[in-house]
């Protein structure tokens, strides 16, 4: 989405959006709510930025499997001594 389109959606001007993008200004709460409503996307999702890469998702799945194996071993260990 272009800066001009965002500015129009918010009833603002492009220079304000440019300053927000560069970190000189911030969106107001009302503007953030307007973005959320206009795009029909939860604000939390917008603030995450780009979605994780396939590589990052694969790493998370790998870590999840390792954690599940460790929990299973831990449960077996506890069961053995109880």
Secondary structure, DSSP 8 states (H G I E B T S, - for coil): --HHHHHHHHT--HHHHHHHHHTSS---HHHHHHHHHHHT--HHHHHT-S---HHHHHHHHHHHHHHHHHHHHHHHHHHHH-
